[in-house]
Structures are given as C-alpha cells and as structure tokens.
Amino acid sequence: MFAILGDIEFTVSGGITGMEQRGTADWAEHARIQGKPLLEWIGEGLDEINLNIELHPGLGDPGARWKALREAKAKHEPLALVLGNGDYLGPQVVADLNLQHRRLTATGQLASATIQLRLREYTGAFKRSLTQPLGLISPALSGTTAAAAGAPSLLSKFLPSPSTTQMIIGYAKTAANVLQAGRNVYDQVKNGNASMILGQAPQLLGVTSRAIAPLKSMTAVAGLLDDGADLAKVGDDVLASVNGARSSLNPVDLGNIVERFATSRNSLDQALQTMDSAQTRLAGLAAQVLTRKA
C-alpha cells in the first residue's frame, strides 16, 4: 500500500503515478526609504500534498473511485494521512479535486481518466466524526485484472469510527506543529534588545497558549489506551514545560525580560525535546492505523 487517507487506500498498482509535497512560509514586505523592502517572517504556511491518480477499468471501477474521492471532499472533514512506511503526515483536507477525462464508453460512463488530488494540512484539533465505508477501489473489483494480481490492499476495508489511537496521533501532531511554530517565533525575537523582546512578550504568550488544548487532549485520550501511560506522561511533561515557558514571561518588565526570555526559551526547547522523544512511539501507532490494527 502506498498510503491511506481516512478510509481511502492508495496503491501504485491501483493508479498512483506521482506525489508532490509543498511547504511555504509567510513573509510580510515592508517598504523602506531609499532601499529595498525588508522581509519579516510571520509564520509557517500550510503544507500541501498533490497526488496524481490514473483511473482505468483494469485498476477498479473508475466511476466508483471518483465518487469515493468526491464524497470525501464533500464531507469537509480532516482525514488522517499515513504512508505505507508508517510515516504519519497528519490530518489533511481535500482542497482541490480535478478529473481529466480521457475516454468514455458509448453510454457516457467514465472509462479512463486522470485525477489530480490536492491535500492541505489541517492544524486544528483533530476530531473526526463517524466515517462511512469509502474505498478508492470498489469491492466490484472481483474478477478484474487488478483483483487477479493478488493485491488484497486494493479492496475496500472498512474502519470503525475514529479510534483512540488515531485521536492521539492527531493531537500529538497538532501540538508538535504549534510548538515548532512557537520556537520559530522565539528564534526571531532572541537577537533583539530588551525593549523589543518586551514588546513581543504578548505574542510569545499567545503562540505557546495554542499548544495547551491539544496537549491536554493528548494526555486524556492516551489514558484510555491500555498501554498509553507513557504517552500520557509525555503529554503531561510537555505541558509542564509549556506552562513553564509561559510563567517565565508573566509578569515581566524591562529589567528582567532578557533573563526571563532565556528561561522561557529553554523551557520551550525542553517541551520540543520531550515531544520529539515520542516520535518513534507515535510512528508505531501510525503503522497500526495503516495496517488496520488500531
């Protein structure tokens, strides 16, 4: 299996011909007198993933596969994306879906086409509703050349409603993204003078506050797993470091801001290190989701 998006499976033998990943950063441009404009980093942009998919009767029912993708887009819900090697790319939304017809049957049915699928990173709290059985390849494959090729992953397999494991992965991904964005802000501020750092304190408090909710949710949901005590502890430890980073900046004044900022930055670095230490564990959970074990 190449990847799975929610309940929709993608395979190379099932028509995947290309994948492109794109990341951006937002920069504000400030005009300057008698000089070139100055760029100021604002924040990270949303990651995007583009997939190219070939539709052909030998790979499954083209109409059914196209319908599955359209229904996924119409639900307006983030879907977990996991690669075949177990890498979890986080929740994604279907931002663009384009179908290029190549051949139609005499009765107007889709016979051959190419799909361009654009996914965008979803950074909000990952809460998925009950899913309906959707498959990139329909069970109607029985008797086709794809089914004869002996690739069971080409067949639709239905997942229950979002599992505890999927929720943990989603909250952890959201928290990690927020923490990384926070460190980027700290890195932008660190070389400023005391007055400038003091002026940025509200922004620093704001960016760290966004990590609190997903960390609390991660800890709570991890406690529901039989073997989730280690992840619950990670959530608690990271949250403690985030709260330490925030308390170091509140209150502050011009006389102590430089020292307090350094302490706050160290606490945020500790939070990131603790979260990074759980990446192998989270990758294992993602692999369980991919193989339908969680």
Secondary structure, 3 states (H helix, E strand, C coil): CCEEECCEEECCCCCEEEEEEECCEEEEEEEECCEEEEEEEEEECCCEEEEEEEECHHHCCHHHHHHHHHHHHHCCCCEEEEECCCCEEEEEEEEEEEEEEEEECCCCCEEEEEEEEEEEECCCCCCCCCCCCCCCCCHHHCCCHHHHCCCHHHCCCCCCCCCHHHHHHHHHHHHHHHHHHHHHHHHHHCCCCHHHHHHHHHHHHHHHHCCHHHHHHHHHHHCCCCCCHHHHHHHHHHHHHHHHHHHCCCCCCCCCHHHHHHHHHHHHHHHHHHHHCCHHHHHHHHHHHHCCCC
